[in-house]
């Protein structure tokens, strides 16, 4: 565990989808998961849908433009697991610790979302065995 940046839990598993409405038929209708919410995230050019499962969530992520990371992921790899998100207590410290340990960061500084109520940052999959990892902090 990283000093001063305890991983609290797996916050969510992100799944890249081409059509969120079609994917809702799988996760909501077939699997019977409860849809917690669906949101357009303009700054990331995606639509998301969240399903709580125990203490974690499944996040469906549909790109709204063809030149964003999720669209490129789908084009290259197809639909499927896109990222793993860990919730941390102090995202700035976690990023500093990871950088010192040699991790390649996509986000050198965390992005503030939901009017500063949350922060997020991504680690580059080249330094994490091919897995895109997101760090997430709730600031409330």
N, CA, C and O atoms as CSV, one atom per row, in Angstrom:
chain,resi,resn,atom,element,x,y,z
A,1,UNK,N,N,0.834,-1.175,0.000
A,1,UNK,CA,C,0.000,0.000,0.000
A,1,UNK,C,C,0.888,1.251,0.000
A,1,UNK,O,O,1.928,1.284,0.658
A,2,UNK,N,N,0.473,2.253,-0.730
A,2,UNK,CA,C,1.248,3.480,-0.809
A,2,UNK,C,C,1.117,4.293,0.473
A,2,UNK,O,O,0.045,4.351,1.076
A,3,UNK,N,N,2.205,4.914,0.879
A,3,UNK,CA,C,2.185,5.762,2.062
A,3,UNK,C,C,1.206,6.913,1.850
A,3,UNK,O,O,1.182,7.530,0.785
A,4,UNK,N,N,0.401,7.198,2.872
A,4,UNK,CA,C,-0.517,8.332,2.885
A,4,UNK,C,C,-1.514,8.355,1.734
A,4,UNK,O,O,-2.151,9.385,1.512
A,5,UNK,N,N,-1.672,7.289,1.011
A,5,UNK,CA,C,-2.603,7.281,-0.117
A,5,UNK,C,C,-3.316,5.937,-0.169
A,5,UNK,O,O,-3.302,5.257,-1.195
A,6,UNK,N,N,-3.921,5.569,0.911
A,6,UNK,CA,C,-4.546,4.264,1.041
A,6,UNK,C,C,-5.613,4.041,-0.029
A,6,UNK,O,O,-6.469,4.892,-0.272
A,7,UNK,N,N,-5.534,2.886,-0.649
A,7,UNK,CA,C,-6.595,2.483,-1.563
A,7,UNK,C,C,-7.766,2.060,-0.709
A,7,UNK,O,O,-7.643,1.127,0.085
A,8,UNK,N,N,-8.882,2.712,-0.850
A,8,UNK,CA,C,-10.043,2.421,-0.021
A,8,UNK,C,C,-10.831,1.229,-0.559
A,8,UNK,O,O,-11.278,0.374,0.206
A,9,UNK,N,N,-10.995,1.181,-1.871
A,9,UNK,CA,C,-11.769,0.105,-2.495
A,9,UNK,C,C,-11.682,0.241,-4.004
A,9,UNK,O,O,-11.182,1.239,-4.524
A,10,UNK,N,N,-12.170,-0.766,-4.695
A,10,UNK,CA,C,-12.383,-0.626,-6.130
A,10,UNK,C,C,-13.675,0.171,-6.247
A,10,UNK,O,O,-14.743,-0.306,-5.864
A,11,UNK,N,N,-13.576,1.372,-6.770
A,11,UNK,CA,C,-14.743,2.237,-6.890
A,11,UNK,C,C,-15.644,1.763,-8.020
A,11,UNK,O,O,-16.856,1.630,-7.853
A,12,UNK,N,N,-15.028,1.507,-9.182
A,12,UNK,CA,C,-15.819,1.007,-10.304
A,12,UNK,C,C,-14.951,0.326,-11.344
A,12,UNK,O,O,-13.730,0.485,-11.376
A,13,UNK,N,N,-15.620,-0.435,-12.188
A,13,UNK,CA,C,-14.999,-1.063,-13.355
A,13,UNK,C,C,-15.669,-0.439,-14.566
A,13,UNK,O,O,-16.884,-0.545,-14.737
A,14,UNK,N,N,-14.872,0.213,-15.408
A,14,UNK,CA,C,-15.407,0.892,-16.579
A,14,UNK,C,C,-15.454,-0.045,-17.773
A,14,UNK,O,O,-14.484,-0.744,-18.065
A,15,UNK,N,N,-16.593,-0.056,-18.462
A,15,UNK,CA,C,-16.783,-0.894,-19.636
A,15,UNK,C,C,-17.117,0.004,-20.814
A,15,UNK,O,O,-18.109,0.733,-20.789
A,16,UNK,N,N,-16.281,-0.050,-21.850
A,16,UNK,CA,C,-16.485,0.750,-23.056
A,16,UNK,C,C,-17.564,0.097,-23.915
A,16,UNK,O,O,-17.509,-1.098,-24.203
A,17,UNK,N,N,-18.545,0.903,-24.317
A,17,UNK,CA,C,-19.651,0.404,-25.138
A,17,UNK,C,C,-19.882,1.339,-26.319
A,17,UNK,O,O,-19.623,2.540,-26.237
A,18,UNK,N,N,-20.368,0.775,-27.410
A,18,UNK,CA,C,-20.698,1.584,-28.592
A,18,UNK,C,C,-22.044,2.279,-28.424
A,18,UNK,O,O,-22.216,3.424,-28.842
A,19,UNK,N,N,-23.002,1.574,-27.805
A,19,UNK,CA,C,-24.369,2.080,-27.691
A,19,UNK,C,C,-24.867,1.809,-26.270
A,19,UNK,O,O,-25.177,0.672,-25.916
A,20,UNK,N,N,-24.936,2.855,-25.475
A,20,UNK,CA,C,-25.297,2.687,-24.069
A,20,UNK,C,C,-26.717,2.164,-23.909
A,20,UNK,O,O,-26.989,1.406,-22.978
A,21,UNK,N,N,-27.630,2.555,-24.800
A,21,UNK,CA,C,-29.010,2.080,-24.701
A,21,UNK,C,C,-29.087,0.574,-24.915
A,21,UNK,O,O,-29.830,-0.117,-24.218
A,22,UNK,N,N,-28.322,0.062,-25.877
A,22,UNK,CA,C,-28.270,-1.386,-26.099
A,22,UNK,C,C,-27.631,-2.094,-24.905
A,22,UNK,O,O,-28.064,-3.180,-24.520
A,23,UNK,N,N,-26.608,-1.485,-24.324
A,23,UNK,CA,C,-25.920,-2.085,-23.176
A,23,UNK,C,C,-26.796,-2.079,-21.927
A,23,UNK,O,O,-26.666,-2.958,-21.076
A,24,UNK,N,N,-27.687,-1.092,-21.812
A,24,UNK,CA,C,-28.624,-1.078,-20.686
A,24,UNK,C,C,-29.501,-2.328,-20.705
A,24,UNK,O,O,-29.886,-2.839,-19.654
A,25,UNK,N,N,-29.807,-2.809,-21.888
A,25,UNK,CA,C,-30.626,-4.021,-22.012
A,25,UNK,C,C,-29.928,-5.227,-21.375
A,25,UNK,O,O,-30.584,-6.139,-20.871
A,26,UNK,N,N,-28.603,-5.219,-21.402
A,26,UNK,CA,C,-27.845,-6.326,-20.791
A,26,UNK,C,C,-27.774,-6.148,-19.286
A,26,UNK,O,O,-28.184,-7.033,-18.534
A,27,UNK,N,N,-27.256,-5.010,-18.840
A,27,UNK,CA,C,-26.971,-4.818,-17.417
A,27,UNK,C,C,-28.220,-4.581,-16.579
A,27,UNK,O,O,-28.313,-5.077,-15.456
A,28,UNK,N,N,-29.181,-3.828,-17.111
A,28,UNK,CA,C,-30.417,-3.542,-16.370
A,28,UNK,C,C,-31.457,-4.641,-16.591
A,28,UNK,O,O,-31.987,-5.211,-15.638
A,29,UNK,N,N,-31.737,-4.928,-17.861
A,29,UNK,CA,C,-32.856,-5.813,-18.168
A,29,UNK,C,C,-32.503,-7.291,-18.032
A,29,UNK,O,O,-33.272,-8.050,-17.441
A,30,UNK,N,N,-31.373,-7.711,-18.558
A,30,UNK,CA,C,-30.990,-9.122,-18.493
A,30,UNK,C,C,-30.436,-9.495,-17.118
A,30,UNK,O,O,-30.899,-10.450,-16.494
A,31,UNK,N,N,-29.432,-8.726,-16.647
A,31,UNK,CA,C,-28.803,-9.048,-15.364
A,31,UNK,C,C,-29.604,-8.561,-14.156
A,31,UNK,O,O,-29.404,-9.033,-13.037
A,32,UNK,N,N,-30.509,-7.617,-14.393
A,32,UNK,CA,C,-31.362,-7.124,-13.303
A,32,UNK,C,C,-30.692,-6.142,-12.367
A,32,UNK,O,O,-31.157,-5.943,-11.245
A,33,UNK,N,N,-29.598,-5.518,-12.813
A,33,UNK,CA,C,-28.931,-4.517,-11.979
A,33,UNK,C,C,-29.733,-3.218,-12.000
A,33,UNK,O,O,-30.373,-2.885,-12.997
A,34,UNK,N,N,-29.689,-2.496,-10.893
A,34,UNK,CA,C,-30.420,-1.237,-10.784
A,34,UNK,C,C,-29.585,-0.097,-11.358
A,34,UNK,O,O,-28.444,0.117,-10.947
A,35,UNK,N,N,-30.158,0.626,-12.303
A,35,UNK,CA,C,-29.471,1.779,-12.894
A,35,UNK,C,C,-29.502,2.914,-11.887
A,35,UNK,O,O,-30.570,3.418,-11.539
A,36,UNK,N,N,-28.307,3.321,-11.412
A,36,UNK,CA,C,-28.206,4.401,-10.428
A,36,UNK,C,C,-28.323,5.765,-11.091
A,36,UNK,O,O,-28.907,6.692,-10.529
A,37,UNK,N,N,-27.767,5.877,-12.284
A,37,UNK,CA,C,-27.829,7.154,-12.980
A,37,UNK,C,C,-27.114,7.098,-14.305
A,37,UNK,O,O,-26.225,6.275,-14.525
A,38,UNK,N,N,-27.520,7.988,-15.180
A,38,UNK,CA,C,-26.914,8.100,-16.506
A,38,UNK,C,C,-26.604,9.577,-16.726
A,38,UNK,O,O,-27.452,10.436,-16.484
A,39,UNK,N,N,-25.374,9.873,-17.190
A,39,UNK,CA,C,-24.942,11.266,-17.301
A,39,UNK,C,C,-24.091,11.487,-18.547
A,39,UNK,O,O,-23.314,10.621,-18.950
A,40,UNK,N,N,-24.254,12.661,-19.146
A,40,UNK,CA,C,-23.338,13.105,-20.187
A,40,UNK,C,C,-22.188,13.821,-19.483
A,40,UNK,O,O,-22.420,14.717,-18.671
A,41,UNK,N,N,-20.954,13.432,-19.788
A,41,UNK,CA,C,-19.773,14.076,-19.215
A,41,UNK,C,C,-19.109,14.826,-20.373
A,41,UNK,O,O,-18.270,14.283,-21.091
A,42,UNK,N,N,-19.510,16.080,-20.529
A,42,UNK,CA,C,-19.106,16.879,-21.689
A,42,UNK,C,C,-17.592,17.008,-21.836
A,42,UNK,O,O,-17.064,16.877,-22.940
A,43,UNK,N,N,-16.878,17.270,-20.709
A,43,UNK,CA,C,-15.435,17.489,-20.803
A,43,UNK,C,C,-14.683,16.237,-21.259
A,43,UNK,O,O,-13.570,16.339,-21.774
A,44,UNK,N,N,-15.282,15.062,-21.075
A,44,UNK,CA,C,-14.634,13.820,-21.527
A,44,UNK,C,C,-15.273,13.268,-22.801
A,44,UNK,O,O,-14.810,12.270,-23.352
A,45,UNK,N,N,-16.335,13.921,-23.262
A,45,UNK,CA,C,-17.036,13.524,-24.494
A,45,UNK,C,C,-17.558,12.093,-24.409
A,45,UNK,O,O,-17.374,11.293,-25.326
A,46,UNK,N,N,-18.216,11.787,-23.280
A,46,UNK,CA,C,-18.789,10.462,-23.070
A,46,UNK,C,C,-20.146,10.568,-22.380
A,46,UNK,O,O,-20.490,11.591,-21.789
A,47,UNK,N,N,-20.899,9.482,-22.476
A,47,UNK,CA,C,-22.105,9.277,-21.683
A,47,UNK,C,C,-21.800,8.093,-20.781
A,47,UNK,O,O,-21.243,7.092,-21.231
A,48,UNK,N,N,-22.164,8.205,-19.510
A,48,UNK,CA,C,-21.908,7.121,-18.558
A,48,UNK,C,C,-23.209,6.653,-17.923
A,48,UNK,O,O,-24.177,7.406,-17.813
A,49,UNK,N,N,-23.207,5.402,-17.512
A,49,UNK,CA,C,-24.304,4.838,-16.734
A,49,UNK,C,C,-23.675,4.007,-15.627
A,49,UNK,O,O,-22.745,3.239,-15.872
A,50,UNK,N,N,-24.187,4.162,-14.402
A,50,UNK,CA,C,-23.616,3.472,-13.248
A,50,UNK,C,C,-24.620,2.500,-12.638
A,50,UNK,O,O,-25.802,2.807,-12.479
A,51,UNK,N,N,-24.108,1.321,-12.303
A,51,UNK,CA,C,-24.879,0.273,-11.638
A,51,UNK,C,C,-24.149,-0.135,-10.364
A,51,UNK,O,O,-23.034,-0.648,-10.447
A,52,UNK,N,N,-24.745,0.077,-9.180
A,52,UNK,CA,C,-24.090,-0.378,-7.962
A,52,UNK,C,C,-24.147,-1.900,-7.850
A,52,UNK,O,O,-25.168,-2.529,-8.127
A,53,UNK,N,N,-23.012,-2.470,-7.432
A,53,UNK,CA,C,-22.907,-3.899,-7.153
A,53,UNK,C,C,-22.090,-4.011,-5.869
A,53,UNK,O,O,-20.863,-3.913,-5.899
A,54,UNK,N,N,-22.765,-4.217,-4.749
A,54,UNK,CA,C,-22.067,-4.210,-3.471
A,54,UNK,C,C,-21.477,-2.831,-3.221
A,54,UNK,O,O,-22.172,-1.822,-3.339
A,55,UNK,N,N,-20.200,-2.787,-2.877
A,55,UNK,CA,C,-19.534,-1.509,-2.601
A,55,UNK,C,C,-18.862,-0.909,-3.824
A,55,UNK,O,O,-18.187,0.116,-3.719
A,56,UNK,N,N,-19.034,-1.529,-4.972
A,56,UNK,CA,C,-18.417,-1.009,-6.190
A,56,UNK,C,C,-19.511,-0.742,-7.222
A,56,UNK,O,O,-20.693,-0.973,-6.966
A,57,UNK,N,N,-19.109,-0.263,-8.366
A,57,UNK,CA,C,-20.056,0.025,-9.445
A,57,UNK,C,C,-19.527,-0.535,-10.762
A,57,UNK,O,O,-18.324,-0.714,-10.952
A,58,UNK,N,N,-20.454,-0.801,-11.646
A,58,UNK,CA,C,-20.129,-1.046,-13.048
A,58,UNK,C,C,-20.452,0.261,-13.757
A,58,UNK,O,O,-21.550,0.796,-13.603
A,59,UNK,N,N,-19.506,0.780,-14.531
A,59,UNK,CA,C,-19.706,2.015,-15.276
A,59,UNK,C,C,-19.680,1.691,-16.763
A,59,UNK,O,O,-18.674,1.201,-17.276
A,60,UNK,N,N,-20.773,1.961,-17.453
A,60,UNK,CA,C,-20.781,1.868,-18.909
A,60,UNK,C,C,-20.339,3.217,-19.438
A,60,UNK,O,O,-20.788,4.254,-18.949
A,61,UNK,N,N,-19.454,3.214,-20.443
A,61,UNK,CA,C,-18.916,4.455,-20.987
A,61,UNK,C,C,-19.062,4.418,-22.507
A,61,UNK,O,O,-18.449,3.589,-23.179
A,62,UNK,N,N,-19.882,5.327,-23.040
A,62,UNK,CA,C,-20.083,5.435,-24.485
A,62,UNK,C,C,-19.483,6.749,-24.976
A,62,UNK,O,O,-19.820,7.810,-24.450
A,63,UNK,N,N,-18.607,6.702,-25.965
A,63,UNK,CA,C,-18.071,7.956,-26.498
A,63,UNK,C,C,-19.139,8.714,-27.277
A,63,UNK,O,O,-20.007,8.112,-27.909
A,64,UNK,N,N,-19.065,10.047,-27.224
A,64,UNK,CA,C,-19.993,10.871,-28.004
A,64,UNK,C,C,-19.301,11.487,-29.218
A,64,UNK,O,O,-19.954,12.087,-30.072
A,65,UNK,N,N,-17.986,11.338,-29.293
A,65,UNK,CA,C,-17.209,11.800,-30.447
A,65,UNK,C,C,-16.204,10.721,-30.818
A,65,UNK,O,O,-15.781,9.937,-29.970
A,66,UNK,N,N,-15.826,10.686,-32.086
A,66,UNK,CA,C,-14.954,9.628,-32.579
A,66,UNK,C,C,-13.479,9.783,-32.270
A,66,UNK,O,O,-12.711,8.852,-32.516
A,67,UNK,N,N,-13.046,10.926,-31.738
A,67,UNK,CA,C,-11.611,11.128,-31.530
A,67,UNK,C,C,-11.204,11.101,-30.063
A,67,UNK,O,O,-10.089,11.505,-29.734
A,68,UNK,N,N,-12.077,10.638,-29.174
A,68,UNK,CA,C,-11.739,10.575,-27.749
A,68,UNK,C,C,-11.182,9.198,-27.414
A,68,UNK,O,O,-11.313,8.254,-28.193
A,69,UNK,N,N,-10.556,9.097,-26.238
A,69,UNK,CA,C,-9.890,7.869,-25.832
A,69,UNK,C,C,-10.770,6.635,-25.863
A,69,UNK,O,O,-10.330,5.579,-26.318
A,70,UNK,N,N,-12.012,6.743,-25.386
A,70,UNK,CA,C,-12.894,5.581,-25.352
A,70,UNK,C,C,-13.240,5.128,-26.776
A,70,UNK,O,O,-13.300,3.929,-27.045
A,71,UNK,N,N,-13.463,6.071,-27.675
A,71,UNK,CA,C,-13.761,5.718,-29.070
A,71,UNK,C,C,-12.566,5.020,-29.710
A,71,UNK,O,O,-12.723,4.039,-30.437
A,72,UNK,N,N,-11.378,5.533,-29.436
A,72,UNK,CA,C,-10.164,4.902,-29.962
A,72,UNK,C,C,-9.976,3.509,-29.384
A,72,UNK,O,O,-9.552,2.593,-30.090
A,73,UNK,N,N,-10.292,3.343,-28.093
A,73,UNK,CA,C,-10.202,2.037,-27.438
A,73,UNK,C,C,-11.123,1.037,-28.139
A,73,UNK,O,O,-10.704,-0.071,-28.473
A,74,UNK,N,N,-12.379,1.435,-28.359
A,74,UNK,CA,C,-13.349,0.544,-29.006
A,74,UNK,C,C,-12.914,0.208,-30.421
A,74,UNK,O,O,-13.031,-0.938,-30.853
A,75,UNK,N,N,-12.414,1.202,-31.144
A,75,UNK,CA,C,-11.953,0.973,-32.517
A,75,UNK,C,C,-10.805,-0.040,-32.561
A,75,UNK,O,O,-10.744,-0.884,-33.455
A,76,UNK,N,N,-9.912,0.054,-31.598
A,76,UNK,CA,C,-8.727,-0.802,-31.564
A,76,UNK,C,C,-9.000,-2.180,-30.953
A,76,UNK,O,O,-8.512,-3.193,-31.454
A,77,UNK,N,N,-9.786,-2.211,-29.860
A,77,UNK,CA,C,-9.951,-3.443,-29.085
A,77,UNK,C,C,-11.370,-3.978,-29.040
A,77,UNK,O,O,-11.592,-5.104,-28.595
A,78,UNK,N,N,-12.334,-3.191,-29.493
A,78,UNK,CA,C,-13.733,-3.588,-29.377
A,78,UNK,C,C,-14.293,-3.215,-28.011
A,78,UNK,O,O,-13.583,-2.699,-27.148
A,79,UNK,N,N,-15.564,-3.484,-27.838
A,79,UNK,CA,C,-16.204,-3.190,-26.568
A,79,UNK,C,C,-15.668,-4.118,-25.480
A,79,UNK,O,O,-15.240,-5.237,-25.764
A,80,UNK,N,N,-15.693,-3.650,-24.249
A,80,UNK,CA,C,-15.257,-4.496,-23.142
A,80,UNK,C,C,-14.674,-3.680,-22.011
A,80,UNK,O,O,-14.801,-2.456,-21.974
A,81,UNK,N,N,-14.025,-4.383,-21.076
A,81,UNK,CA,C,-13.461,-3.718,-19.902
A,81,UNK,C,C,-12.446,-2.667,-20.358
A,81,UNK,O,O,-11.497,-2.974,-21.080
A,82,UNK,N,N,-12.660,-1.445,-19.932
A,82,UNK,CA,C,-11.839,-0.305,-20.342
A,82,UNK,C,C,-10.862,0.116,-19.251
A,82,UNK,O,O,-9.693,0.379,-19.532
A,83,UNK,N,N,-11.336,0.180,-18.000
A,83,UNK,CA,C,-10.456,0.607,-16.913
A,83,UNK,C,C,-10.933,0.082,-15.567
A,83,UNK,O,O,-12.078,-0.335,-15.393
A,84,UNK,N,N,-9.997,0.126,-14.624
A,84,UNK,CA,C,-10.238,-0.250,-13.245
A,84,UNK,C,C,-9.998,0.997,-12.408
A,84,UNK,O,O,-8.964,1.650,-12.552
A,85,UNK,N,N,-10.946,1.335,-11.531
A,85,UNK,CA,C,-10.846,2.563,-10.753
A,85,UNK,C,C,-10.708,2.263,-9.265
A,85,UNK,O,O,-11.546,1.579,-8.677
A,86,UNK,N,N,-9.634,2.787,-8.662
A,86,UNK,CA,C,-9.408,2.662,-7.226
A,86,UNK,C,C,-9.726,3.988,-6.543
A,86,UNK,O,O,-9.282,5.047,-6.987
A,87,UNK,N,N,-10.491,3.922,-5.469
A,87,UNK,CA,C,-10.754,5.110,-4.674
A,87,UNK,C,C,-9.623,5.291,-3.668
A,87,UNK,O,O,-9.203,4.332,-3.020
A,88,UNK,N,N,-9.133,6.518,-3.539
A,88,UNK,CA,C,-8.044,6.840,-2.618
A,88,UNK,C,C,-8.460,7.993,-1.713
A,88,UNK,O,O,-9.390,8.740,-2.016
A,89,UNK,N,N,-7.750,8.120,-0.595
A,89,UNK,CA,C,-8.010,9.217,0.337
A,89,UNK,C,C,-7.399,10.530,-0.138
A,89,UNK,O,O,-8.001,11.590,0.036
A,90,UNK,N,N,-6.205,10.472,-0.739
A,90,UNK,CA,C,-5.465,11.674,-1.132
A,90,UNK,C,C,-4.863,11.438,-2.510
A,90,UNK,O,O,-3.792,10.843,-2.631
A,91,UNK,N,N,-5.542,11.897,-3.535
A,91,UNK,CA,C,-5.125,11.609,-4.906
A,91,UNK,C,C,-3.803,12.281,-5.269
A,91,UNK,O,O,-3.001,11.708,-6.007
A,92,UNK,N,N,-3.569,13.486,-4.761
A,92,UNK,CA,C,-2.308,14.168,-5.063
A,92,UNK,C,C,-1.125,13.364,-4.510
A,92,UNK,O,O,-0.115,13.185,-5.190
A,93,UNK,N,N,-1.263,12.884,-3.274
A,93,UNK,CA,C,-0.200,12.093,-2.664
A,93,UNK,C,C,-0.027,10.769,-3.398
A,93,UNK,O,O,1.099,10.316,-3.609
A,94,UNK,N,N,-1.142,10.146,-3.790
A,94,UNK,CA,C,-1.070,8.882,-4.528
A,94,UNK,C,C,-0.317,9.070,-5.838
A,94,UNK,O,O,0.519,8.240,-6.196
A,95,UNK,N,N,-0.607,10.159,-6.561
A,95,UNK,CA,C,0.086,10.427,-7.822
A,95,UNK,C,C,1.579,10.681,-7.590
A,95,UNK,O,O,2.419,10.199,-8.350
A,96,UNK,N,N,1.899,11.429,-6.552
A,96,UNK,CA,C,3.305,11.701,-6.228
A,96,UNK,C,C,4.041,10.407,-5.900
A,96,UNK,O,O,5.157,10.186,-6.370
A,97,UNK,N,N,3.413,9.551,-5.090
A,97,UNK,CA,C,4.029,8.267,-4.726
A,97,UNK,C,C,4.222,7.381,-5.958
A,97,UNK,O,O,5.279,6.777,-6.141
A,98,UNK,N,N,3.203,7.314,-6.789
A,98,UNK,CA,C,3.286,6.482,-7.997
A,98,UNK,C,C,4.347,7.002,-8.966
A,98,UNK,O,O,5.100,6.222,-9.551
A,99,UNK,N,N,4.401,8.328,-9.132
A,99,UNK,CA,C,5.425,8.944,-9.995
A,99,UNK,C,C,6.818,8.596,-9.473
A,99,UNK,O,O,7.706,8.254,-10.254
A,100,UNK,N,N,7.014,8.683,-8.153
A,100,UNK,CA,C,8.309,8.370,-7.538
A,100,UNK,C,C,8.676,6.896,-7.725
A,100,UNK,O,O,9.855,6.545,-7.770
A,101,UNK,N,N,7.676,6.052,-7.833
A,101,UNK,CA,C,7.908,4.617,-8.032
A,101,UNK,C,C,8.079,4.254,-9.507
A,101,UNK,O,O,8.281,3.087,-9.844
A,102,UNK,N,N,7.999,5.259,-10.385
A,102,UNK,CA,C,8.240,5.024,-11.805
A,102,UNK,C,C,7.013,4.867,-12.665
A,102,UNK,O,O,7.133,4.526,-13.841
A,103,UNK,N,N,5.828,5.104,-12.118
A,103,UNK,CA,C,4.609,4.995,-12.928
A,103,UNK,C,C,4.534,6.130,-13.932
A,103,UNK,O,O,4.892,7.269,-13.632
A,104,UNK,N,N,4.066,5.806,-15.123
A,104,UNK,CA,C,3.803,6.816,-16.142
A,104,UNK,C,C,2.367,7.291,-15.946
A,104,UNK,O,O,1.440,6.482,-15.897
A,105,UNK,N,N,2.189,8.594,-15.837
A,105,UNK,CA,C,0.878,9.164,-15.568
A,105,UNK,C,C,0.293,9.784,-16.830
A,105,UNK,O,O,0.996,10.472,-17.570
A,106,UNK,N,N,-0.969,9.547,-17.073
A,106,UNK,CA,C,-1.683,10.273,-18.131
A,106,UNK,C,C,-2.006,11.664,-17.611
A,106,UNK,O,O,-1.863,12.658,-18.322
A,107,UNK,N,N,-2.448,11.718,-16.350
A,107,UNK,CA,C,-2.779,12.990,-15.703
A,107,UNK,C,C,-1.743,13.286,-14.630
A,107,UNK,O,O,-1.715,12.627,-13.591
A,108,UNK,N,N,-0.891,14.276,-14.880
A,108,UNK,CA,C,0.111,14.671,-13.893
A,108,UNK,C,C,-0.549,15.310,-12.668
A,108,UNK,O,O,-0.056,15.189,-11.547
A,109,UNK,N,N,-1.663,15.987,-12.904
A,109,UNK,CA,C,-2.468,16.578,-11.837
A,109,UNK,C,C,-3.878,16.026,-11.971
A,109,UNK,O,O,-4.336,15.781,-13.087
A,110,UNK,N,N,-4.578,15.825,-10.859
A,110,UNK,CA,C,-5.939,15.297,-10.962
A,110,UNK,C,C,-6.888,16.289,-11.631
A,110,UNK,O,O,-6.712,17.504,-11.540
A,111,UNK,N,N,-7.880,15.749,-12.291
A,111,UNK,CA,C,-8.946,16.554,-12.887
A,111,UNK,C,C,-10.055,16.678,-11.843
A,111,UNK,O,O,-10.437,15.692,-11.212
A,112,UNK,N,N,-10.561,17.883,-11.668
A,112,UNK,CA,C,-11.695,18.084,-10.767
A,112,UNK,C,C,-12.966,17.850,-11.559
A,112,UNK,O,O,-13.107,18.323,-12.687
A,113,UNK,N,N,-13.892,17.112,-10.956
A,113,UNK,CA,C,-15.168,16.850,-11.605
A,113,UNK,C,C,-16.289,17.152,-10.624
A,113,UNK,O,O,-16.071,17.254,-9.417
A,114,UNK,N,N,-17.479,17.292,-11.161
A,114,UNK,CA,C,-18.663,17.608,-10.348
A,114,UNK,C,C,-18.414,18.814,-9.458
A,114,UNK,O,O,-18.637,18.776,-8.248
A,115,UNK,N,N,-17.944,19.892,-10.092
A,115,UNK,CA,C,-17.681,21.158,-9.388
A,115,UNK,C,C,-16.751,21.005,-8.201
A,115,UNK,O,O,-16.965,21.614,-7.152
A,116,UNK,N,N,-15.721,20.194,-8.365
A,116,UNK,CA,C,-14.711,20.031,-7.337
A,116,UNK,C,C,-15.067,19.039,-6.240
A,116,UNK,O,O,-14.302,18.874,-5.289
A,117,UNK,N,N,-16.217,18.373,-6.353
A,117,UNK,CA,C,-16.621,17.398,-5.332
A,117,UNK,C,C,-15.825,16.100,-5.442
A,117,UNK,O,O,-15.736,15.326,-4.489
A,118,UNK,N,N,-15.254,15.881,-6.613
A,118,UNK,CA,C,-14.490,14.658,-6.851
A,118,UNK,C,C,-13.275,14.996,-7.701
A,118,UNK,O,O,-13.264,15.986,-8.434
A,119,UNK,N,N,-12.251,14.154,-7.590
A,119,UNK,CA,C,-11.054,14.296,-8.405
A,119,UNK,C,C,-10.727,12.938,-9.003
A,119,UNK,O,O,-10.994,11.896,-8.404
A,120,UNK,N,N,-10.140,12.971,-10.200
A,120,UNK,CA,C,-9.766,11.729,-10.862
A,120,UNK,C,C,-8.477,11.920,-11.636
A,120,UNK,O,O,-8.136,13.037,-12.025
A,121,UNK,N,N,-7.758,10.822,-11.857
A,121,UNK,CA,C,-6.535,10.844,-12.658
A,121,UNK,C,C,-6.294,9.432,-13.170
A,121,UNK,O,O,-6.664,8.448,-12.530
A,122,UNK,N,N,-5.665,9.354,-14.339
A,122,UNK,CA,C,-5.385,8.057,-14.942
A,122,UNK,C,C,-3.889,7.778,-14.987
A,122,UNK,O,O,-3.074,8.673,-15.213
A,123,UNK,N,N,-3.549,6.501,-14.764
A,123,UNK,CA,C,-2.187,6.008,-14.944
A,123,UNK,C,C,-2.102,5.407,-16.335
A,123,UNK,O,O,-3.067,4.814,-16.818
A,124,UNK,N,N,-0.961,5.555,-16.980
A,124,UNK,CA,C,-0.805,5.033,-18.335
A,124,UNK,C,C,-0.677,3.518,-18.298
A,124,UNK,O,O,0.074,2.980,-17.484
A,125,UNK,N,N,-1.405,2.819,-19.177
A,125,UNK,CA,C,-1.334,1.351,-19.187
A,125,UNK,C,C,0.047,0.788,-19.519
A,125,UNK,O,O,0.315,-0.385,-19.259
A,126,UNK,N,N,0.927,1.615,-20.094
A,126,UNK,CA,C,2.281,1.129,-20.375
A,126,UNK,C,C,3.051,0.830,-19.092
A,126,UNK,O,O,4.004,0.051,-19.111
A,127,UNK,N,N,2.648,1.441,-17.977
A,127,UNK,CA,C,3.356,1.179,-16.719
A,127,UNK,C,C,2.532,0.320,-15.757
A,127,UNK,O,O,2.937,0.102,-14.615
A,128,UNK,N,N,1.378,-0.166,-16.217
A,128,UNK,CA,C,0.515,-0.968,-15.340
A,128,UNK,C,C,0.094,-2.277,-16.003
A,128,UNK,O,O,-1.029,-2.744,-15.816
A,129,UNK,N,N,0.989,-2.854,-16.765
A,129,UNK,CA,C,0.717,-4.158,-17.364
A,129,UNK,C,C,-0.398,-4.163,-18.387
A,129,UNK,O,O,-1.060,-5.182,-18.582
A,130,UNK,N,N,-0.613,-3.034,-19.041
A,130,UNK,CA,C,-1.639,-2.955,-20.081
A,130,UNK,C,C,-3.022,-2.596,-19.575
A,130,UNK,O,O,-3.965,-2.530,-20.364
A,131,UNK,N,N,-3.166,-2.361,-18.274
A,131,UNK,CA,C,-4.467,-2.025,-17.701
A,131,UNK,C,C,-4.534,-0.521,-17.443
A,131,UNK,O,O,-3.663,0.037,-16.776
A,132,UNK,N,N,-5.566,0.130,-17.971
A,132,UNK,CA,C,-5.790,1.541,-17.679
A,132,UNK,C,C,-6.350,1.626,-16.259
A,132,UNK,O,O,-7.391,1.043,-15.957
A,133,UNK,N,N,-5.652,2.356,-15.396
A,133,UNK,CA,C,-6.074,2.480,-14.000
A,133,UNK,C,C,-6.417,3.934,-13.713
A,133,UNK,O,O,-5.671,4.855,-14.044
A,134,UNK,N,N,-7.563,4.101,-13.090
A,134,UNK,CA,C,-8.027,5.417,-12.673
A,134,UNK,C,C,-7.931,5.502,-11.156
A,134,UNK,O,O,-8.249,4.545,-10.451
A,135,UNK,N,N,-7.494,6.646,-10.664
A,135,UNK,CA,C,-7.554,6.957,-9.233
A,135,UNK,C,C,-8.675,7.970,-9.043
A,135,UNK,O,O,-8.898,8.836,-9.889
A,136,UNK,N,N,-9.372,7.849,-7.925
A,136,UNK,CA,C,-10.594,8.636,-7.715
A,136,UNK,C,C,-10.659,9.044,-6.253
A,136,UNK,O,O,-10.446,8.224,-5.360
A,137,UNK,N,N,-10.957,10.321,-6.014
A,137,UNK,CA,C,-11.085,10.823,-4.637
A,137,UNK,C,C,-12.394,11.582,-4.506
A,137,UNK,O,O,-12.711,12.439,-5.331
A,138,UNK,N,N,-13.146,11.264,-3.471
A,138,UNK,CA,C,-14.347,12.021,-3.149
A,138,UNK,C,C,-13.939,13.107,-2.154
A,138,UNK,O,O,-13.385,12.800,-1.099
A,139,UNK,N,N,-14.203,14.362,-2.476
A,139,UNK,CA,C,-13.702,15.495,-1.694
A,139,UNK,C,C,-14.716,16.046,-0.697
A,139,UNK,O,O,-14.395,16.966,0.055
A,140,UNK,N,N,-15.883,15.527,-0.677
A,140,UNK,CA,C,-16.935,16.080,0.215
A,140,UNK,C,C,-16.665,15.762,1.655
A,140,UNK,O,O,-17.441,16.148,2.529
